[in-house]
Amino acid sequence: MTEKTMKIKGLLIMKGVKIKSLAKELGVSLTFLSMVIHQKKKSRRVMKHISMLIGSTYDETWND
């Protein structure tokens, strides 16, 4: 797990966001959401939503 992945997951947990609930809210599978968080798949819509939830911009969250 990369440092970026750990940071994103940690921030989601701190905000009280459960991955399973987020997947349902976004209409995607839990597997797909996990792959986006681990940067194995890309979905701009999902990535933007995650950024918004953790109080960050898309670029701050996903770009190196």
Protein Blocks (a to p, Z undefined) as FASTA:
>chain_A
ZZklmmmmmmmmmnopafklmmmmnopafklmmmmmnopaccfklmmmmmmmnopafklm
mpZZ
